[in-house]
Amino acid sequence: MSITLPDEALTWLSVWQNVRALVLATDTHLTRRLSAAGHAVYALTDDARIHARLATVERVTPMLARPEAVPTDPLQFEVVFAHQALHRYDLDQALPQLARVLRAGGCVSASYLVRDDSVPWVRRLAALLRRYDPMAMKGDYGHQSLDVLGRSKYFPEVERRAFRIWQAVSRDDLVAMVRHQPLAANLDGGQLDTLIGQVVELFDGAVRPGENLRLPYQLLCWRAWVSHEELTGPVEIPDSGLAIPL
């Protein structure tokens, strides 16, 4: 299932209209959405296949590189977008680079889509799957990397918002979701059929005939505002530093 990010969230992450944006692209969806909204988009990816797809998107400039070494001059962008992406990079190296290419007053707009397991039917599904695999539905979304961004000296001020997204889930969607769980590969045919039967029973018991379930997500959004002080401040040599006589 693909989930479309709400316009309200993209507006909040974009900050302004018609921004000059750098996207850390893991696919083409966010880049297309931002381009369609009128932003001037540069898309950075280290995946040659995604780079080739981005090259076909109107008003987008693709770059084949990683954020640890952004191949542009300083102060080029007003917003850097990273959706479901920060955990993929070495942030000790990437965050100084992102600060370097951001203009004064700019920000990194980072977001993660995280499933909300507080809804009763989702809890029941998780309990069912964990009979077969204790780690089932304990997804690592990578959103802990937001904490690294929040501690960065290059981005000392952070704003946070969360948006609730409800995804319609049909019976076939739920069965497909379970079949794609890693645990399914470890079950024999009979065990998998039994599990699928239990999943279908759970679905039918949670909705009225002809209706779908709704799977809730939280879209965690951060705007981290850049500070160039660490990039432009004077270098102070400690007293214990090496002295070379002339």
N, C-alpha and C positions, 0 to 999 in steps of 0.2 A: 504494500500500500504506500502510495506517495502522499505526502501531506503538504498542502500549500500554506505557506506562511501568511498570516493575516496582514492586510494592508496597513492596519493601525500599527502593528509592530514594525513593519518596514519604514513607515513614516517616522516613528520614534527613533529607530536606529540611524536613519539618514540625516536627522537633525535639521537640515535645510533642503530647500529645493535646488535642483540643478548643481549638485556638488560634483567636484572632481574626485572620483573615488578609485581606490585600489581594493580589489576583491581577492582574498585568498581562496581560490576556486578549487573545490573538491568535486564539483560537477558544473553544469551550466545553468541550473535553475535560478539561483540568486542573481547571477550576472544578467540573465535575460530580464528578470523582474526589474532590476535597477536601471537597465538600459531603457526598458519600456516606460519607466517613470520619468525619463528625461535626464538622467545623470550621465556624465561623461565617465565611462568605466574603463579601467585598465584591470585586466584579470591575470593573476599570477598563479601558475601551476607548474609542478614538476612532472606531470603526467602528459606524455606526448599525445595520447589519444584525446584527452580533454582539451589540450591546446589546439588540436586540429578542429575539434567541434566548436571551440570558442571563436576560431578564426572565421567561422561562417555567420556569426551573430553581428547584426548591423550595429554600428556605432560602438564597438568594443575593440580595444587593443589588447590582444593576448601577449603574455610574456612567459617564456619557458624558463622558470627559475624557482628558487625557494625564498621564503621571507628572511632566512638567515643572511641572505646577500641580495637585496633588492637592486636590480640593475637600472636605477634611475638617479638623477640628481637629487639633492636634498630639497625639502619644502615643496614637494610636487602635489600633495593630495590634502584634501580637507577631512576625509573620512576613510579609514581602512575597515573593510567589512570582513568578518570571519565567522561563518556559520558552521557549526559542528566541525571545527578545524583546528583550534589552537593546540590541542593535545598532540597533533601530528608533527609538531616542530620542536626544535631546541629553543625554548623561549629565552634562555639566557643570552643567546645570540640574536634571536629574531626581534625581541622587543626593542633593543637599541636601534636596530635597522628601521623598524616601523616608526619609532620616534623621529629618526633622522629624516624620513621622507614626508612626515606630516608637517603641514603649515602650523604656525602659531595659532592656538585656539582650536586645533583639530582634535580628533579622537579616534580611538579604535572602538568600533561597534561590534561586539562579539555576542554570539547567541548560541544556545544549545536547546534542542528539543528533547525533553525528558518525559518518559511515560509516568503518569500519576497512578500509582497502585492503590490509592485509598478507596476506590470504588468497590463495593462488595463483590460484584461478579468477577472483577479482575483479581481480587484476593483469592476467590475460589479457584479460578483458573491457575493461578500461581501455585496454590496448595496441591492441586491435582498434578501438575507437571513435576512438582518437586518430589512426588512419590517415586518418580522414575529417575530424576536427576536433581539432587539438592541445590544445584547452582542454576536451575532453570529460571528464566525471567529475572535474573539478577544482573541486568545489563550494565556494562561500564560504558557510559556515553562520552566520557572524556571531559565532562563539565567541571571536574576538579581543577582543570587548568585555568578556569576563571579566577581561582584564588591566587594563582601565580601572577596573573595580570594585576590583581588588586594589590599585591605587595610590591609591585615594580616601582622603583624610584623614578622611572621615566613617565609614569602615569599615576601621579599621586592623588588625583581626584576621580572618584568613580560614582556613577549613577546606576541604579538597578531598577528594572521592572520585570514583571512576569505576566505573561498572557496565557489564558486558558484556551486550549484548542480541543474541540471534540471531533473525533474521527468516526464516521459511520462504519460499522463492521457487520457484514452479512455473515450468514452461516458459512458460506464458501470461503470468505476472507479469513474467518477464524480457523477453519480447518487448514487452510494454506499456511497461516501463521505458525500453527503447531507443527506442520510437516517440515517447515524450514528451521525449526529449533534444532540445535546441535544434538539434543538427546534422541531425535528421531532416527538418526543414522546408527545409533547403538541398539535399536530395538529390532527384534525379528518381526516377520510379517504379522504373526498373530498378536504380538504385544502392541504393535502399532495400530492394528485394527481395533483392538480393545480400547486403546487410548483415544482414538478418533471417535469411537462410539460414545465414550464418556464426555468428550468435548461437545459433541452434537447434543447430547442430553443436557449438558450445562447451558448451552445456547438456548435450546427450546424452553428450558425452565426459567430463563431470565427475561424473555420478551413475549409479547402477545403475537399470535400468528400474523405473518406478513410484515412484521417490523424488524428493524435491525438493532443491534447493540450500539452503544456509543463508547468509544475508547478515549479516555481523557489524557491529554498531554499538558505539560507546562513548558512554555517557551521562555527560557531564562535569558534576559537581555541585559547587557552591560554596555555603558558608554564610559570609556576610560580616557580622560582628557590629558593631552600630552604636556609635558614640561621639558623644555630644552636646556634647563640649567645644567643638567649633568653632561650635556653634550658641548656646551659653550663655556662652562666655567673654567677659570685658570687652573693649571696643573700645579699642585703643591708638592714639592719634594720633601719628604721627611728628613729630620736631622740625621737619621741613620742611613740616608741614601748614599749611593756611590758618588764620590767627588773625583773628577778627573782634572788634574792641574794642567794648565796650558803652558 
